[in-house]
Amino acid sequence: MSKAAARTLPDMEESSKDRLRLWLRLLTCTTQIEQTIRSKLRREFDTTLPRFDVLASLARSESGLTMSDLSRQLMVSNGNVTGLVDRMTDEGLVMRVPHPADRRSSYVALSDKGWERFSDMAAHHAGWIDDMFNGLDDRDAADLSRLLGRLKDAASKGDSS
């Protein structure tokens, strides 16, 4: 028997194995859902998930967002957001609005064209999510949402240590 074949994983408590399986299941679900959404956005709207995310973030903000706020919401670098916003500005989907108190800064906001495009995509997106989650009844969905909220809180506490 080779040395590699004789290696064993460390012993784990059954509860630790269950949590590891849970993590892998969450990751698999997230990956499958994201791949489906990416594919549908590309096929039906000729766009990408990052572009959709920019539009969604801006749609939630009445007055627009600074580039820093937008990159923070999207959890990506300012450089990534700048490139996206530049291209989306050229296409007329978003616009830059001067910051009233800081002339070196500006807000990014949806244009009318951007609102129309996002509204159409958001309606389809909601339908895709409904279709993917149709195996859960309302109570299961509410329970899972509540439990995932608790997991999110626990995970964010673990990040600070």
C-alpha positions, -999 to +999 in steps of 0.1 A: +000+000+000+014+034-009+018+062+016-009+082-001-034+053+001-027+049+038-037+085+046-069+091+064-089+121+071-090+133+107-118+120+129-148+143+129-178+144+152-210+135+134-224+170+139-193+184+122-198+160+092-234+172+090-224+208+090-198+201+063-224+183+042-248+213+047-221+237+035-215+216+004-252+214-003-256+252+001-226+258-022-241+234-048-275+250-047-260+285-050-238+275-079-267+258-097-291+288-092-264+313-103-255+293-134-292+292-144-296+329-139-264+337-158-275+315-187-310+330-188-298+366-186-273+359-214-298+341-236-329+362-230-314+397-225-279+394-239-265+407-206-244+394-177-252+389-140-228+417-129-246+442-152-280+430-138-266+435-103-255+470-111-290+478-124-306+462-093-285+481-069-293+514-086-330+506-088-331+503-050-316+538-046-338+568-054-310+593-057-283+571-071-251+558-055-215+569-054-191+546-071-177+536-037-212+528-024-220+508-055-188+488-053-194+482-016-230+469-022-218+446-050-188+435-030-164+441-059-135+466-064-140+501-076-121+492-107-146+465-117-175+488-111-159+517-130-155+496-162-191+483-160-205+518-153-185+533-181-199+508-206-234+510-193-232+549-195-221+546-231-252+524-238-275+549-221-286+525-192-271+546-164-260+582-160-235+601-139-250+629-118-227+655-102-225+652-064-240+685-050-215+688-022-183+674-038-175+683-073-148+656-075-175+630-070-206+619-088-236+597-083-245+569-107-283+565-113-305+546-137-316+564-169-351+560-182-338+534-206-321+516-177-353+516-157-372+501-186-346+475-192-342+466-156-380+464-150-383+438-178-353+418-165-365+419-129-399+405-138-383+376-156-358+371-129-385+369-103-402+342-124-370+322-128-366+322-090-402+311-085-396+283-109-364+271-093-380+272-058-413+257-068-404+225-049-408+244-016-442+253-002-447+287+014-440+273+049-408+255+038-396+286+021-403+308+052-385+282+074-355+280+052-353+318+049-354+321+087-328+294+092-305+309+066-309+343+083-296+327+115-267+311+096-258+344+080-257+360+115-236+332+129-212+333+099-208+371+101-199+367+138-173+341+128-158+365+103-149+390+130-127+366+150 
